[in-house]
Amino acid sequence: MPKPITVVDVARSAGVAVGTVSRVLNHHPNVNEVARASVLKAAQHLGYKRIRHHRKTGGTLNGAQAKGNIGVVFFGMEDALVHLPVVSAALHGVENALSVRGENLMLANIPRGDHVPSFLRDRGVLGLILKGPNQGLLPTAMESQLIRAIEGFPYVWLMGRPRNATGDHCNVDADAAGHLVVNYLHEQGHRRIGFLNPKPGHTQFEKLERGLVFAAKRLDVEAQVIESEQPEQMKWPLPAITSEEIVRGLAERWHRLPAAWRPTALFTPSDRTAVQLYGALAARGLRVPQDVSVISCNNETSLVSGLNPQLTTVDVQAEFVGRRAVEQLFWRMAHPDEPSTLLELVEPKLVVRDSVARVK
């Protein structure tokens, strides 16, 4: 199945920010003509299918005219995160769900979280879907104009919520993902499993670790956590990509373990980390899966298609998570006074390929 084209792809092709693409496609006047022409040319070349330009009229939200617009705000992370396949897939799910409802997508990417996009200042949206950093703490509304503006709208967090944040959240079931990994490795005869965590304090990675450790205890499997040091202070924008040096260090620590204790399988919390792990192992003359089995998470086929052997991974159903986030947002918009926050978890699926050997 061909990879769906999203506004992220259009932005990359046109050489502009994703927010510029959003403004062009929504006919915003404050875009220079060169950028507008580049975006339209890139969209046509890629075959990008714009969601319908159907604007609803009438109705109010907190006294503002309802315009049929939904905002997606990325913030606190390097721009590269928006271009990760798993995030692009979730965004495509958001676009599809909005298309069905006849809503327009307004998108802003604010790596440093240091300004408020115009559609928030002008109350040009009905609600927000938020993709923020999964490490560190969220500033308070007193500390951040952006957070203060966000809190004036109904919103849903997408694929991760900062540790101290509040509000509805739609994500993959990370505990279930950890169980899938352990159950499969146990079936293949593995009794020692290592979890390689290159980002301690990353809420999503910690949830995967928790699911793995819990499932391992249930099956009497030894689970070892091999993680890097947590930085003393998190500053925005947080890096989207783990450095290869960190992954090489984790692979080295695994390899230095006595053979009798060394995990026979390694679980990485992202396909990007698995790609780096393959490289680190190859540099040591080690083979997957003959010397160690590797299993990962996300199912980002465009990242892992060149790996040999093909990578066994957990499909986090990112596009479906994006669609469910839209449904959750519209529920929240219809129930603004409901005090309870809701957590929507999507069931992951295991994609079995060739990177896990059977232990006899």
GIGI-V719417 format. One record per pair of residues at least 12 apart in sequence whose C-alpha atoms are under 6 Angstrom apart, sorted by the first residue. I is the first residue (numbers start at 1). GAP is how many residues later the second one is. Records with the same first field share a line. If there is no record, write none. Layout:
I=GAP / GAP
This chain:
5=43
6=86
10=32 / 33
13=29
14=24 / 25 / 28
19=88 / 89
22=84 / 85
24=12
51=48
52=47 / 50
54=48
55=13
56=12
68=35
69=34 / 35 / 36 / 56 / 57
70=35 / 36 / 55 / 56 / 57 / 58
71=34 / 35 / 36 / 54 / 57
72=35 / 56 / 57 / 58
73=34 / 35 / 36 / 57
74=35 / 57 / 58
75=34 / 35 / 36 / 38 / 57
76=35 / 36 / 37 / 56 / 57 / 160 / 161
77=34 / 56 / 160 / 161
78=33 / 159 / 160 / 161 / 162
81=159
85=215
89=229 / 230
90=228 / 229 / 232
93=226 / 227 / 229 / 230
94=228 / 229
97=226
111=126
112=124 / 125
116=30
127=26 / 27 / 28
128=27
129=26 / 27 / 28
130=27 / 28
131=27
134=26 / 28 / 68 / 69
135=66 / 67
136=98
137=27
154=179
156=12 / 13 / 173
157=12
158=12
159=12
167=174
168=173 / 174 / 175
169=174
170=155 / 173 / 174 / 175
171=150 / 174
172=144 / 173 / 174
173=172 / 173 / 174
174=33 / 34
175=33 / 36
178=30 / 33 / 34
179=32 / 33 / 36
188=170
189=169 / 170
191=30
192=30 / 71 / 72
193=30 / 70 / 72 / 73
194=29 / 30 / 31 / 69 / 72
195=30 / 31 / 71 / 72
196=30 / 31 / 72
197=30
198=29 / 30
200=30
205=64
244=32
248=32
264=28
265=27 / 28 / 29
266=28
267=28 / 29
268=28
269=27 / 28
270=26 / 27 / 28
271=25 / 26
289=66 / 67 / 68
293=62 / 63 / 64
294=61 / 62
295=17 / 18
296=17
297=16 / 17
298=16 / 17 / 18
299=14 / 15 / 16
309=45 / 46
310=43 / 44
311=42 / 44
312=39 / 40 / 41 / 43
313=38
314=35 / 36 / 37
315=33 / 34 / 35
316=32
